Amino acid sequence: MGGKRGPFSCGLDAAVAVVGGKWKPLILWELHEGARRFGELRRSLSGISEKMLIQQLRELEADGIVHREVHREVPPRVEYSLTETGASLNKALLPLGDWGEEHMDHIRAVRGV
């Protein structure tokens, strides 16, 4: 996997640092078709708390994966969208999603869910 570069030991280490956790890949998936408002994201991600969604979006924004745009309206409207880097990351996650679809029954069986 190559030599150590900065805080990461390899490219996979860097990618997992950006997209690791339960919610970030799901947020990326929800944004793949275009900009979404906070409330839309919250409704589409069942089980995520408002606090967690805010935290995850802030981290993705800090990593340059998500763009946050505030529209100066009353009431203010905030939309989230993927940056070019975020879109390329989402594209890289597609094969992982395909793998999950293909093996979902097996995963459910071995986990007893």
C-alpha positions as CSV (number, residue, x, y, z in Angstrom):
1,M,0.0,0.0,0.0
2,G,3.0,2.3,-0.1
3,G,5.0,4.3,2.4
4,K,3.7,6.6,5.1
5,R,2.6,10.0,3.9
6,G,1.8,12.5,6.6
7,P,-0.9,11.3,9.0
8,F,-2.1,8.5,6.7
9,S,-0.4,5.2,6.0
10,C,-2.0,4.8,2.6
11,G,-4.8,6.0,0.3
12,L,-7.4,3.8,1.9
13,D,-6.5,5.2,5.3
14,A,-7.0,8.7,4.0
15,A,-10.4,7.8,2.4
16,V,-11.7,6.0,5.5
17,A,-10.7,9.1,7.6
18,V,-13.0,11.2,5.4
19,V,-16.0,8.8,4.9
20,G,-15.7,6.6,8.0
21,G,-18.7,6.0,10.2
22,K,-22.3,5.0,9.8
23,W,-23.8,8.3,8.4
24,K,-21.3,9.9,6.1
25,P,-21.6,7.4,3.2
26,L,-25.4,7.6,3.5
27,I,-25.3,11.4,3.5
28,L,-23.1,11.3,0.3
29,W,-25.6,8.9,-1.3
30,E,-28.5,11.3,-0.5
31,L,-26.6,14.1,-2.1
32,H,-25.7,12.3,-5.3
33,E,-28.7,13.6,-7.3
34,G,-28.2,17.2,-6.3
35,A,-28.5,19.8,-3.6
36,R,-30.7,19.0,-0.6
37,R,-32.0,21.1,2.3
38,F,-31.2,20.1,5.9
39,G,-34.8,19.0,6.6
40,E,-34.8,16.8,3.5
41,L,-31.6,15.1,4.5
42,R,-32.9,14.5,8.1
43,R,-36.2,13.0,6.8
44,S,-34.4,10.7,4.3
45,L,-31.9,9.4,6.9
46,S,-34.1,7.6,9.4
47,G,-32.5,7.3,12.8
48,I,-30.1,10.2,12.6
49,S,-30.4,12.9,15.2
50,E,-30.3,16.5,14.3
51,K,-27.1,17.0,16.3
52,M,-25.4,14.1,14.5
53,L,-26.4,15.3,11.1
54,I,-25.1,18.8,11.8
55,Q,-21.8,17.3,13.0
56,Q,-21.4,15.0,10.0
57,L,-22.2,17.7,7.6
58,R,-19.7,20.1,9.2
59,E,-17.0,17.4,9.0
60,L,-17.8,16.7,5.4
61,E,-17.7,20.5,4.7
62,A,-14.4,20.9,6.5
63,D,-12.9,18.0,4.4
64,G,-14.1,19.7,1.1
65,I,-16.6,17.0,0.3
66,V,-19.8,18.9,0.9
67,H,-20.7,22.5,0.0
68,R,-23.0,24.5,2.3
69,E,-24.9,27.4,0.7
70,V,-27.0,29.8,2.7
71,H,-29.6,31.6,0.6
72,R,-30.4,35.0,2.1
73,E,-34.1,34.7,2.4
74,V,-36.6,34.9,5.2
75,P,-36.6,32.3,6.6
76,P,-33.0,31.5,5.6
77,R,-32.7,28.5,3.3
78,V,-29.6,26.3,3.6
79,E,-28.7,23.7,0.9
80,Y,-26.0,21.1,0.9
81,S,-24.4,19.7,-2.3
82,L,-21.4,17.6,-3.2
83,T,-18.2,19.4,-4.3
84,E,-16.3,18.0,-7.3
85,T,-14.2,16.0,-4.8
86,G,-17.3,14.8,-3.0
87,A,-18.8,13.6,-6.3
88,S,-15.7,11.7,-7.1
89,L,-15.7,10.1,-3.7
90,N,-19.4,9.1,-4.2
91,K,-18.4,7.6,-7.5
92,A,-15.7,5.6,-5.8
93,L,-18.3,4.3,-3.3
94,L,-20.6,2.9,-6.0
95,P,-18.8,-0.4,-6.3
96,L,-19.0,-0.8,-2.5
97,G,-22.7,-0.3,-2.6
98,D,-23.0,-2.8,-5.4
99,W,-21.1,-5.3,-3.4
100,G,-23.4,-4.7,-0.4
101,E,-26.5,-5.2,-2.6
102,E,-25.0,-8.4,-4.0
103,H,-24.2,-9.8,-0.5
104,M,-27.0,-8.3,1.6
105,D,-28.8,-11.6,2.1
106,H,-25.5,-13.3,3.3
107,I,-24.7,-10.4,5.6
108,R,-28.2,-10.5,7.1
109,A,-28.0,-14.3,7.6
110,V,-24.6,-14.3,9.4
111,R,-25.7,-11.4,11.6
112,G,-29.0,-12.8,12.3
113,V,-31.0,-9.8,11.2
